[in-house]
Amino acid sequence: MPPHLRRTPLLLFSLALGPAPTAAQQRPCDDPSPLGPSRDLYCIELVPAPGITGVSGRLELGHIPGPFTVAVGSDGRPRFRLILSVAGLPSPQSFGSYRTYVAWVTPPMMDAPVSQGAVRNGRNTLGIVDLEKFTFLVTAEASARVKEPSGRKVLRGQSPATRLFPPDLVQFSIGSMAQPGTGEQHEHGAMHHPGAGSADSGSRWTTVPMPPGITMLPAEMALRPDEAAWLPSGKAPPARPRELVHLENGDTLRLEAGLVNRTLNGRGYTMFAFNGQQPGPLIEVPRGSAITVAFINHLPQPTSVHWHGIRLDNPNDGTPGMTQPAVPPGGEFTYRLRFPDAGIYWYHPHVREDIQQELGLYGNLLVRPPEGEGYGPANREVVLMLDDLLVDDSGPVPLGRESPTHALMGRFGNLLLVNGEPHYRLTVKRGEVVRFYLTNAANARTLNLSFPGARMKVVASDVGTYEREEWVESVVIAPAERYVVHVRFDRPGTVALVNRVRGLDHLYGRFFAETDTLGVVEVARDRIGHDIGTSFTALRRDTAAAAELERYRVRAQGAPEKTLILTLETHGLPALTQRLMQLDSIYFPPVEWSGTMPMMNWASTGRQVRWILRDPETGRENMNIDWRFNRGDPVRIHLVNQRQSVHAMQHPIHLHGQRFLVLAVNGVPNRNLVWKDTVLVPAGGTVDILLDPSNPGRWMLHCHIAEHLSAGMMMPFTVE
């Protein structure tokens, strides 16, 4: 059987009539609702074959419950559970000498059909598919055991991605092209001459690197941001590797933000750092402790420090305009932090994240539980911060001085970094179990990480452990998310740490494999002295976490109390960009894994793109929303990533100062809960969360794609 199609035992259910589902319960093939998952992206309306009447069907591309809100394989292919609902099927004998109906999935060329088993009227739970483009058939057959469809075709349909076709390039060749290098301005003024730039930094726009194999139109290559270019400059000391700083209750840390000089792949870069280190110091503290951080800003622009995921006291959250003023160049601010929850956290700026975070201003916090609590056994621990940096032959691609560039999709880098370095290396012994603490510090890139040839299980996420550990092929980790995984290296040799995803060539409507090797693990022939292989093979259940979650399960039922729509508005984009974006909107994948529309994305600025959080109950948007919650009273929130926009894409939604549970994705309940502070909402999808508003104060909720945040995608909420 081809690896892209998997058959699971067939389960049959009859259709039941009852009350209309709530927004939180709604599945993609239910009656259309503006607050439900996109029927256009996750449901296929089946069409009767010629001569067939009275038969109808729908095929749901159902979410597969798991540790992540997006189900993919280690190769990056999306995975969906096929759920067929069909009505009006007559006896198969009415079509001839047939005894049953069989469902099939096949690539568009119809060259490798795979049976999904016998089906009948009602609801049929079928297998798992990981093809982007496929055709679905229901045929009448003499037996359910036939190897290929040979009987009467009854129903047929195609996956949403098959709508992607190469456009007629002629329509772009007339009236929408400017010659590269002329400085000609489009009707909306979104082109600068390539030499235009910022007088104070000396930076100039050049171009952005092209992903391999991606074709750009000449007019696209001429686009430039309508914004002055900026990069830091001046003398700076060389950056140092990250250092571990262990602090106890009552200790004080001096934390300074400033310029550093980095050398990456033989090139020099002026970047930002905390305490001269990239990443910043790894701060280790015991759970329940409290420390003081004396912060000093030596950057050439205002900044702050946000302590991501920590349920601290509100005045110390590091959110300018909400909990403190921004710290000006040369200014100081004192943070008083407390750590009620064990886990892996991080700290980063909350002023122009699109600049400061991109240039390396971030670090990790590791909060240790008391002895005897926490995760299962491991031979060692490794803390990894994952990032990408956008560079060209001369160094980092300049940033927007007053407004972010890359405002449509976010700034995808082309140099992937682990702990600030492009070629991560680790040496372990055979049989060693390594606990990896993973943090995604990238501006926009969602990663699909794996160690091919090594077994891996996920044990914890943002703010705690899962109810039970789960085996995983890969880890889908969005910007700002954290995961804790255990990996056993039981064969000598080299194991790569890879990011394997599926890119989309928007111009030609094709998907292609992308693989980034972030580093390697060298596994020695010598066996580890203390072999914990037996405990590793057991999937541990965290009874303490499960017991704590029991009191929240009651509140997890019923309709959501709040709903939030994620969408965008654009104005002033070049005519070419508008036209290409309209064509591109025919289909959106659940996750946009890489920057395969580099020029249009780069040329879009925060002045032209406004990302929106909208409360459908009041119509208020972004900072005009005023949600208020009672402390200790859990709230169910329904997140809707609106498909009807010029560019729907995934959004990692982060809530400051609180924790929440992910209850469902596209109406499919989550079976293994864990406390989170950031959740990835797939394009056109819905995610239901249960917020635990335990921490009083006025806080922020926002998208953690840095350019989306800088383009307005944030809102306040208050816990009273």
Secondary structure, DSSP 8 states (H G I E B T S, - for coil): --TTEE----EEE-----S---TTT--TTSS--TTS--HHHHEEEEEE-TT--S-EEEEEEE---SSSSS-B-TT--B-EEEEEEEE----GGGGSS--EEEEEEE-TT--S-EEEEEE-SEEEEEEEE--SS-EEEEEEES-TT-SS--SEEEEEEE-GGGG-----THHHHSSS---TTS----TT-----TT-B-TTT--B-------TT----HHHHT---SS-EE---S---B-B---EEE--TT-EEEEEEEEEEEEETTEEEEEEEETTBSS--EEEEETT-EEEEEEEE-SSS-B--EEET----GGGS--BTTTB--B-TT-EEEEEEE--S-EEEEEE-SSSHHHHTTTT--EEEEEE--TT-SS---SEEEEEEEEEE-EETTEE--EESSS-S-TTT----SEEEETTBSSEEEEEEETEEEEEEEEE--SS--EEEE-TTSEEEEEEETTEEEEEEEE-S-EEE-TT-EEEEEEEE-SSEEEEEEEEEEEEETTTTEEEEEEEEEEEEEEEEEE-SS--HHHHHS--B-HHHHHHHHHHHGGGSSS-SEEEEEEEEE-S--HHHHHHHHHHTT---S---S-SSHHHHHH--TTTEEEEEE-TTT--BGGG--EEE-TT--EEEEEEE-SSSTT---EEEEETT-EEEEEEETTEE-SS--EESEEEE-TT-EEEEEEE--S-EEEEEEE-SHHHHHTT-EEEEEE-
